[in-house]
Amino acid sequence: MTNAPIKTSHAAIASIKNLCSALDIGIDELEFALGIPNAEKYTRIEIPKNDGTFRVVYNPARQVRRIQRRINNSRYKLTSAIIHARVGAAASHPESLNGGLVINALAPLT
């Protein structure tokens, strides 16, 4: 018998459609970015450093960068909500603290 995870959220990103909705992009935009050949998704750039060597940077294609930005912004919003929830939980439920960490990080925002 395996202990398979059970999906309890109705807002889970379990499909391409939900992913596109969460990132506020069209399915065609995602498919276009995925269809870019690997050699063209990132452009290698060498930036000179003060010591005479070069720093190698890989610059993503415009379509890839837009999707990366959406993912990063979504993570920032989630992190901000969790931090807010932790502060709220600590203020209203001090018993939830365990060694300085809030156990219920997703407490209702009040």
C-alpha positions as a LaTeX table, in Angstrom:
\begin{tabular}{lrrr}
\hline
Residue & $x$ (\AA) & $y$ (\AA) & $z$ (\AA) \\
\hline
Met1 & 0.00 & 0.00 & 0.00 \\
Thr2 & 1.38 & 3.40 & $-0.95$ \\
Asn3 & 0.76 & 6.69 & 0.75 \\
Ala4 & $-0.07$ & 8.65 & $-2.37$ \\
Pro5 & $-0.68$ & 12.37 & $-1.83$ \\
Ile6 & $-4.30$ & 13.44 & $-1.91$ \\
Lys7 & $-5.24$ & 16.61 & $-3.76$ \\
Thr8 & $-7.42$ & 18.72 & $-1.49$ \\
Ser9 & $-7.20$ & 22.09 & $-3.23$ \\
His10 & $-9.62$ & 23.02 & $-5.98$ \\
Ala11 & $-7.26$ & 25.77 & $-7.15$ \\
Ala12 & $-4.27$ & 23.49 & $-7.76$ \\
Ile13 & $-2.25$ & 23.98 & $-10.91$ \\
Ala14 & $-2.86$ & 20.49 & $-12.25$ \\
Ser15 & $-3.22$ & 21.33 & $-15.92$ \\
Ile16 & $-1.75$ & 23.56 & $-18.59$ \\
Lys17 & $-4.99$ & 25.55 & $-18.60$ \\
Asn18 & $-4.73$ & 26.22 & $-14.83$ \\
Leu19 & $-1.04$ & 27.12 & $-15.17$ \\
Cys20 & $-1.81$ & 29.67 & $-17.88$ \\
Ser21 & $-4.66$ & 31.06 & $-15.82$ \\
Ala22 & $-2.45$ & 31.39 & $-12.73$ \\
Leu23 & 0.25 & 33.17 & $-14.73$ \\
Asp24 & $-2.28$ & 35.25 & $-16.71$ \\
Ile25 & $-0.87$ & 34.15 & $-20.07$ \\
Gly26 & $-2.50$ & 32.48 & $-23.04$ \\
Ile27 & $-2.01$ & 28.82 & $-23.85$ \\
Asp28 & $-0.73$ & 29.87 & $-27.27$ \\
Glu29 & 1.94 & 32.02 & $-25.62$ \\
Leu30 & 3.13 & 29.13 & $-23.46$ \\
Glu31 & 3.16 & 26.74 & $-26.41$ \\
Phe32 & 5.11 & 29.28 & $-28.46$ \\
Ala33 & 7.74 & 29.63 & $-25.73$ \\
Leu34 & 7.97 & 25.86 & $-25.35$ \\
Gly35 & 8.35 & 25.55 & $-29.13$ \\
Ile36 & 11.42 & 27.77 & $-29.28$ \\
Pro37 & 14.43 & 25.57 & $-30.08$ \\
Asn38 & 16.68 & 25.06 & $-27.04$ \\
Ala39 & 19.59 & 26.76 & $-28.80$ \\
Glu40 & 17.47 & 29.91 & $-29.20$ \\
Lys41 & 15.81 & 30.05 & $-25.75$ \\
Tyr42 & 18.94 & 31.57 & $-24.21$ \\
Thr43 & 21.66 & 33.71 & $-25.75$ \\
Arg44 & 25.13 & 33.49 & $-24.24$ \\
Ile45 & 26.69 & 36.85 & $-23.38$ \\
Glu46 & 30.14 & 37.49 & $-21.91$ \\
Ile47 & 30.45 & 40.55 & $-19.69$ \\
Pro48 & 33.97 & 41.76 & $-18.86$ \\
Lys49 & 34.88 & 41.86 & $-15.18$ \\
Asn50 & 37.35 & 44.22 & $-13.49$ \\
Asp51 & 39.96 & 41.49 & $-13.17$ \\
Gly52 & 40.05 & 40.93 & $-16.95$ \\
Thr53 & 38.03 & 37.73 & $-16.96$ \\
Phe54 & 34.51 & 37.41 & $-18.29$ \\
Arg55 & 31.24 & 36.67 & $-16.57$ \\
Val56 & 29.07 & 34.37 & $-18.68$ \\
Val57 & 25.38 & 35.27 & $-18.64$ \\
Tyr58 & 22.56 & 33.53 & $-20.47$ \\
Asn59 & 19.92 & 35.99 & $-21.62$ \\
Pro60 & 16.48 & 34.36 & $-22.10$ \\
Ala61 & 14.40 & 34.99 & $-25.20$ \\
Arg62 & 11.71 & 37.63 & $-24.76$ \\
Gln63 & 8.87 & 35.10 & $-24.57$ \\
Val64 & 10.73 & 32.96 & $-22.01$ \\
Arg65 & 11.60 & 36.01 & $-19.92$ \\
Arg66 & 7.95 & 37.11 & $-19.79$ \\
Ile67 & 6.86 & 33.73 & $-18.43$ \\
Gln68 & 9.76 & 33.68 & $-15.94$ \\
Arg69 & 8.73 & 37.13 & $-14.72$ \\
Arg70 & 5.15 & 35.97 & $-14.22$ \\
Ile71 & 6.33 & 32.96 & $-12.21$ \\
Asn72 & 8.63 & 35.13 & $-10.11$ \\
Asn73 & 5.90 & 37.70 & $-9.44$ \\
Ser74 & 3.49 & 34.92 & $-8.43$ \\
Arg75 & 6.07 & 33.52 & $-6.00$ \\
Tyr76 & 6.62 & 37.01 & $-4.54$ \\
Lys77 & 2.89 & 37.49 & $-3.96$ \\
Leu78 & 2.62 & 34.06 & $-2.30$ \\
Thr79 & 5.65 & 34.75 & $-0.11$ \\
Ser80 & 4.21 & 38.12 & 0.94 \\
Ala81 & 0.88 & 36.48 & 1.82 \\
Ile82 & 2.62 & 33.77 & 3.88 \\
Ile83 & 4.72 & 36.34 & 5.76 \\
His84 & 1.59 & 38.40 & 6.46 \\
Ala85 & $-0.21$ & 35.27 & 7.62 \\
Arg86 & 2.69 & 34.31 & 9.91 \\
Val87 & 2.77 & 37.74 & 11.53 \\
Gly88 & $-1.02$ & 37.69 & 11.95 \\
Ala89 & $-0.96$ & 34.15 & 13.38 \\
Ala90 & 1.80 & 35.03 & 15.84 \\
Ala91 & $-0.06$ & 38.10 & 17.03 \\
Ser92 & $-3.44$ & 36.40 & 17.49 \\
His93 & $-2.30$ & 32.86 & 18.44 \\
Pro94 & 0.96 & 32.99 & 20.41 \\
Glu95 & 0.48 & 29.30 & 21.34 \\
Ser96 & 1.15 & 28.44 & 17.67 \\
Leu97 & 4.77 & 29.47 & 18.08 \\
Asn98 & 7.26 & 26.62 & 18.24 \\
Gly99 & 10.82 & 27.75 & 18.79 \\
Gly100 & 10.08 & 31.09 & 17.16 \\
Leu101 & 8.40 & 29.51 & 14.12 \\
Val102 & 4.72 & 29.74 & 13.40 \\
Ile103 & 3.26 & 26.30 & 12.77 \\
Asn104 & 0.17 & 27.47 & 10.90 \\
Ala105 & 1.73 & 29.67 & 8.25 \\
Leu106 & $-1.47$ & 29.84 & 6.24 \\
Ala107 & $-3.71$ & 31.22 & 8.99 \\
Pro108 & $-6.55$ & 33.43 & 7.78 \\
Leu109 & $-5.49$ & 36.98 & 7.08 \\
Thr110 & $-7.20$ & 39.24 & 9.60 \\
\hline
\end{tabular}
